[in-house]
């Protein structure tokens, strides 16, 4: 291969395309592999500029690069880090890899270009790229599915935790109910049994005054039992989602006036129940829910107020708001108890000897929530309490 014939054979039979150009860019030699690569006949490219083999859009840049290379010629890969394309005779472009090697002979500077068609490699790279993209897409999808599964597991965990908490609360509620009911039912039932015996006894003695006195005790005990049962029924309906808010056009002044009149019979000796209304008479509100709320608040005001004290009910309708306030001058709510006031079965430490279930205010708050309203109170021990409800209409 060191002989001239050997080098010539290497040039002619090399599978790579090889061409030699002078410093003007004219092709002075080209091997058969290069001619075949570019689709030209033997000798057809001799004397033509290198730019003949460069896509038209890149020709000007190639001339500038060639001139720059001629200033400092050195062996290198052409367009390192770039995608190079060559142009066939039929106008087809294809990706190539080119290496340049300069040399000088008696006729001047020359550059040998070694050209390889890398179409197959590029196709493989593209397939690999597409495969990688598809793999990334699948990984992303699998990751998304996994994230959704994890999110679902977290939701299931939260739901299970919530269900367990509800079950715990329900068990606690049952225990407190049994404890409270055994006490709250036993007291009025015992009173009724005792008073019933005394009514019979005083009837035999024709003692009308004492008969009426104990008949009144029986009546009060029946009312207390009814109140307890109503509270339990309300809690049950609320828990089961059987209570809805159904507003209707109402003459609020007349409606609440009738409730106040109805509750006059519950007043203790010397108590007064006063009602005052301002603003528009008409409102759009759920009559049933509002009546239950007022019955509860007014009953509490009567229950927790001493004799000879006034209880006030004030209503006001303005624009899209209904405001209802119930004010008493009773025992009030101790400051340390106020944060627990709306909890189920909670009773202030100054109310333990007064009949009640501790459910009423909790039920009231649920009704107010159903009406999209809010409830507030102001109270001080031995100075009375005011409950204010604001309901949008």
C-alpha positions, 0 to 999 in steps of 0.5 A: 500500500506504500506504492503509488499503485496501492494508494491509487487502488485505495482511492478508487476502491474505498467504500467512503466517498473521497474527493479532492478540491483546490483552494478555490473549491473546484473538484479536481479528483473524486472517487467512484464511491463519491460519484455514486453517492451523489448520483453523478456519472464518472468524471461529471463532477470534475472541475465543478465547485464543491457548492454543487454538492451543497443544498442551495440554501446553505451554499453561501454559508459554505463558501464563507466557511471554505474561505475561512478554512483556507486561512488556517487549514487543518485536519478536522471533522466538518461541522462538528456538533451540526447536522450536515446535509449534501445534495444529490444530482436529482435534488435529493438531500441526505445527511452526511459526515465529512472529514477534511484533511489539507495538504500542499503539493507543487500545484498548490493547496489541496483539501481531501474530503472524506464523505459518509452517508449517515442516512441509516444512522440518522434513521436509527437515531430518529427511531431511538429518539421516537422510542425514547419519546414514546417511552417517556410518554408511557412513563409519564402516563404510568406515573400519572396513573400511579399518581392517580392511584396514590391520590385515590388511595389517599382519598380512600384513607381520608374517607376511611379515617372520616368514617372511623371518626364518624363511627367513633363519634356515633358510639360516643353519641350513643353512650352519651345519649343512653346516659343522658336519656336515662336521667332526663326521662327518669326525672319527668317520669318519676314526677308524673308517677308521683303527681298522678298518685297525689292527684288521685289522693287529693281527688278523694279528699276533694282538694281541688287546689292541690289536684290542679297543682300536681296536674300542672306538674304532670303537664310540665313533665309531658312538655319536657318529654316532648321537648326531649323527643323532638330534639332527638328526632331533629338530630336523626333527621339532620344526620340522615339528610332529610331536612331541606331549606325551602324558602317561601314568601312570608309575612314575617311580622305576622308569622313570628307574632303567631309563634310568640303568642303560641309560646306565651303559655310556656312562660313562668310566673311573672315572665313577659315575652315581647315582640318587635319588628322593623323593616319590610313585613315580607321575607322569603324564608323557610317557615318550618326551619325558622319556627324550629329555631325560634321555639328552641331559642325562646324555650331556652330563654324562658327556661334559663330566665328567673321569674318576673323577667322579660324576654325579647324577640326582635326581627328586622328585614332589610334588602336581602337579609332577615335578622332575628334576635332573642334576648333574655335576662337570665343566668347567662353563659359562663365565659369558659363555657362559651366556646363549647356552646354549640357542641352536642350534649354540652351544658354550661356548669351553671345549667346542670340542674335545669331540664334539657338535653344539650342538643338544642343549640347544636340543632339550631346551628344546623338549621341556620347552616341549611339556610346559609345563615350565621348565628352569633351570641353575646352573654355574660354570667347572670346578665343574660344572653342575646342570640342573633341570627342573620339569614340571606333571602 
